[in-house]
Amino acid sequence: MNVYALIGFPLGHSFSKKYFTEKFEQMGLSETHEYKLFELSDIQQFPQLLKDEPNLKGLNVTIPHKQAVMPFLDGFDASAEKVGAVNVIKFMEDGRLIGYNSDYYGFKTSLEDFLSEVNIPSIKALVLGNGGAGKAVVAALKDLGIAYKTVSRTKSEENISYDETPALIADYQLIINCSPVGTYPKSDQCPAIPYESLTENHFLYDLVYNPLETLFLQKGKEQGAKTHNGLPMLHLQAEKAWEVWNS
């Protein structure tokens, strides 16, 4: 059996197993291919997982391990080097583990679709969260020529704090939630931005896809903002991962 899997913690919200299981069935591979979920609360469990699962052929990586897994790998594709985070691991025939990043491709492609009627370089973005997913988002924004500020719970040289967003919200029309806030089962939560200041000129993109409409998106829609969830990005990055594993 060829085993593919997702590592992260927690994984109760993930659609990846369903997506790939259905893909294998559609491709006639369900007898020879299987997709699993491995919850690793600590990335130090990773080497033991590799020993316990000798049939692994490829891995997806999600929160909170997209950067933490990197020291365990033998090399990186240009996509992972560009972003500074890994969400796909390819098992090479010679035993090496190579890190890739398909989040960049999934986000950039879906964002261009979302903003298809906008002069993209004319807008500015607030990126909520500075983890591994946020790094892929920032790399894509740079390549698209979109000016941005990263927002985090604590202010630093690289990030502004949520307390600073009220003064910026009018000039930053694109707001991207890269944090896990609002993910099932904590669907009653949302990032702490001034939703009352949003307008029909704003675009809210949530990388979260479970639930399909987060409280973040609901509050934006109530103000007339255009909204986009993370499901198209999930599908795009998953297809890119499959391409990586089979190249």
KAWO-V736152 format. One record per residue. N is the residue number from 1. RES is the residue in one small letter. SS is DSSP state (alpha for helix, beta for strand, coil for the rest). PHI is phi in whole degrees, -180 to 180 (NA if undefined). PSI is psi in degrees with one decimal (none if undefined). Layout:
N_RES_SS_PHI_PSI + N_RES_SS_PHI_PSI
This chain:
1_m_coil_NA_131.1 + 2_n_beta_-88_117.2 + 3_v_beta_-106_128.8 + 4_y_beta_-119_155.2 + 5_a_beta_-160_166.4 + 6_l_beta_-115_133.0 + 7_i_beta_-114_144.0 + 8_g_beta_168_-174.0 + 9_f_coil_-165_124.8 + 10_p_coil_-82_174.1 + 11_l_coil_-127_10.4 + 12_g_coil_-62_-21.5 + 13_h_coil_-88_-12.0 + 14_s_coil_-73_139.2 + 15_f_coil_-99_-0.6 + 16_s_alpha_-62_-43.1 + 17_k_alpha_-61_-45.3 + 18_k_alpha_-62_-44.3 + 19_y_alpha_-61_-51.0 + 20_f_alpha_-75_-33.1 + 21_t_alpha_-61_-43.8 + 22_e_alpha_-67_-37.7 + 23_k_alpha_-63_-44.2 + 24_f_alpha_-63_-39.6 + 25_e_alpha_-64_-43.9 + 26_q_alpha_-65_-31.7 + 27_m_coil_-89_-1.5 + 28_g_coil_73_28.0 + 29_l_coil_-110_6.0 + 30_s_coil_-65_-20.2 + 31_e_coil_-80_-20.7 + 32_t_coil_-120_-10.7 + 33_h_beta_-126_139.5 + 34_e_beta_-139_144.1 + 35_y_beta_-118_130.9 + 36_k_beta_-124_165.1 + 37_l_beta_-116_130.0 + 38_f_beta_-124_108.2 + 39_e_beta_-80_115.0 + 40_l_coil_-114_107.1 + 41_s_coil_-71_-22.3 + 42_d_coil_-136_129.0 + 43_i_alpha_-65_-16.4 + 44_q_alpha_-65_-13.3 + 45_q_alpha_-79_-8.9 + 46_f_alpha_-61_-48.0 + 47_p_alpha_-59_-37.0 + 48_q_alpha_-68_-37.3 + 49_l_alpha_-59_-43.2 + 50_l_alpha_-61_-36.0 + 51_k_alpha_-71_-38.5 + 52_d_alpha_-75_-22.1 + 53_e_coil_-123_75.0 + 54_p_coil_-68_-13.6 + 55_n_coil_-93_7.2 + 56_l_beta_-63_132.9 + 57_k_beta_-116_-17.4 + 58_g_beta_-172_151.5 + 59_l_beta_-132_144.8 + 60_n_beta_-100_151.2 + 61_v_beta_-128_131.9 + 62_t_coil_-130_-175.3 + 63_i_coil_-51_133.9 + 64_p_coil_-108_28.7 + 65_h_coil_-108_8.0 + 66_k_coil_-65_-26.5 + 67_q_coil_-104_-35.2 + 68_a_coil_-65_-26.1 + 69_v_coil_-77_-15.8 + 70_m_alpha_-60_-39.0 + 71_p_alpha_-64_-15.9 + 72_f_alpha_-89_-3.2 + 73_l_coil_-100_161.5 + 74_d_coil_-96_-12.3 + 75_g_beta_-179_174.1 + 76_f_beta_-139_139.8 + 77_d_coil_-72_163.9 + 78_a_alpha_-60_-31.1 + 79_s_alpha_-64_-42.3 + 80_a_alpha_-71_-37.1 + 81_e_alpha_-66_-38.0 + 82_k_alpha_-64_-43.2 + 83_v_alpha_-85_-37.2 + 84_g_coil_84_24.0 + 85_a_coil_-156_156.8 + 86_v_coil_-123_133.0 + 87_n_coil_-129_2.1 + 88_v_beta_-137_134.3 + 89_i_beta_-122_126.1 + 90_k_beta_-103_131.5 + 91_f_beta_-92_110.1 + 92_m_coil_-79_157.1 + 93_e_coil_-63_-27.6 + 94_d_coil_-87_6.9 + 95_g_coil_95_-8.2 + 96_r_coil_-75_151.7 + 97_l_beta_-110_121.1 + 98_i_beta_-115_130.0 + 99_g_beta_-91_138.7 + 100_y_beta_-129_166.7 + 101_n_coil_-130_110.7 + 102_s_coil_-99_-8.1 + 103_d_alpha_-60_-40.6 + 104_y_alpha_-56_-51.6 + 105_y_alpha_-62_-46.7 + 106_g_alpha_-63_-42.4 + 107_f_alpha_-70_-49.9 + 108_k_alpha_-60_-45.4 + 109_t_alpha_-64_-45.9 + 110_s_alpha_-71_-32.6 + 111_l_alpha_-67_-41.7 + 112_e_alpha_-61_-37.1 + 113_d_alpha_-67_-43.9 + 114_f_alpha_-62_-37.7 + 115_l_coil_-102_28.0 + 116_s_coil_-61_-25.5 + 117_e_coil_-102_15.1 + 118_v_coil_-116_146.4 + 119_n_coil_-77_94.1 + 120_i_alpha_-53_-47.0 + 121_p_alpha_-66_-9.4 + 122_s_alpha_-84_-11.0 + 123_i_coil_-104_163.3 + 124_k_beta_-123_154.7 + 125_a_beta_-127_145.8 + 126_l_beta_-106_124.4 + 127_v_beta_-105_111.9 + 128_l_beta_-90_107.6 + 129_g_coil_110_143.3 + 130_n_coil_-130_30.7 + 131_g_coil_-85_-159.0 + 132_g_alpha_-62_-39.9 + 133_a_alpha_-67_-39.4 + 134_g_alpha_-61_-33.5 + 135_k_alpha_-66_-38.2 + 136_a_alpha_-67_-39.5 + 137_v_alpha_-63_-46.4 + 138_v_alpha_-62_-41.5 + 139_a_alpha_-61_-40.5 + 140_a_alpha_-69_-41.8 + 141_l_alpha_-61_-41.7 + 142_k_alpha_-60_-44.8 + 143_d_alpha_-69_-25.4 + 144_l_alpha_-88_-4.4 + 145_g_coil_76_26.5 + 146_i_coil_-97_119.3 + 147_a_beta_-68_146.4 + 148_y_beta_-151_161.8 + 149_k_beta_-130_138.8 + 150_t_beta_-94_133.2 + 151_v_beta_-111_130.2 + 152_s_beta_-136_167.0 + 153_r_coil_-66_-27.3 + 154_t_coil_-123_134.9 + 155_k_coil_-74_143.9 + 156_s_coil_-151_-173.5 + 157_e_coil_-64_-30.1 + 158_e_coil_-93_-24.1 + 159_n_beta_-125_149.1 + 160_i_beta_-97_166.0 + 161_s_beta_-95_163.0 + 162_y_alpha_-61_-26.5 + 163_d_alpha_-64_-20.1 + 164_e_alpha_-90_-8.1 + 165_t_alpha_-69_-32.1 + 166_p_alpha_-57_-33.8 + 167_a_alpha_-77_-13.7 + 168_l_coil_-110_-19.0 + 169_i_coil_-58_-33.2 + 170_a_coil_-67_-32.2 + 171_d_coil_-95_-9.7 + 172_y_coil_-113_93.7 + 173_q_coil_-77_-23.2 + 174_l_beta_-104_122.6 + 175_i_beta_-124_120.6 + 176_i_beta_-117_119.8 + 177_n_beta_-89_108.7 + 178_c_coil_-104_2.9 + 179_s_coil_-90_164.3 + 180_p_coil_-82_2.1 + 181_v_coil_-61_126.7 + 182_g_coil_99_-5.1 + 183_t_coil_-71_140.9 + 184_y_coil_-53_136.6 + 185_p_coil_-90_4.3 + 186_k_coil_-95_54.8 + 187_s_coil_-75_-7.6 + 188_d_coil_-90_8.6 + 189_q_coil_-110_157.2 + 190_c_coil_-155_156.8 + 191_p_coil_-60_148.1 + 192_a_coil_-87_75.1 + 193_i_coil_-117_162.4 + 194_p_coil_-79_83.3 + 195_y_alpha_-59_-29.9 + 196_e_alpha_-65_-16.3 + 197_s_alpha_-93_-2.0 + 198_l_coil_-74_153.0 + 199_t_coil_-136_-179.4 + 200_e_coil_-69_-8.9 + 201_n_coil_-89_-1.5 + 202_h_coil_-95_152.0 + 203_f_beta_-125_120.3 + 204_l_beta_-109_122.5 + 205_y_beta_-118_122.4 + 206_d_beta_-113_122.1 + 207_l_coil_-68_-19.5 + 208_v_coil_-67_138.4 + 209_y_coil_-125_-1.3 + 210_n_coil_-136_102.3 + 211_p_coil_-76_163.0 + 212_l_coil_-66_-33.1 + 213_e_coil_-120_102.2 + 214_t_coil_-76_168.3 + 215_l_alpha_-62_-35.0 + 216_f_alpha_-55_-48.0 + 217_l_alpha_-73_-38.2 + 218_q_alpha_-59_-47.3 + 219_k_alpha_-65_-35.3 + 220_g_alpha_-68_-43.5 + 221_k_alpha_-62_-37.2 + 222_e_alpha_-61_-26.2 + 223_q_coil_-95_3.4 + 224_g_coil_93_1.3 + 225_a_coil_-71_152.2 + 226_k_beta_-83_141.2 + 227_t_beta_-129_155.9 + 228_h_beta_-153_126.1 + 229_n_coil_-96_178.2 + 230_g_coil_-87_3.4 + 231_l_alpha_-66_-45.0 + 232_p_alpha_-59_-38.5 + 233_m_alpha_-63_-41.6 + 234_l_alpha_-58_-47.2 + 235_h_alpha_-64_-43.2 + 236_l_alpha_-64_-45.2 + 237_q_alpha_-71_-30.9 + 238_a_alpha_-67_-42.4 + 239_e_alpha_-65_-36.7 + 240_k_alpha_-66_-38.4 + 241_a_alpha_-62_-44.0 + 242_w_alpha_-61_-39.2 + 243_e_alpha_-63_-42.7 + 244_v_alpha_-63_-47.7 + 245_w_alpha_-62_-27.9 + 246_n_coil_-108_10.7 + 247_s_coil_-91_none
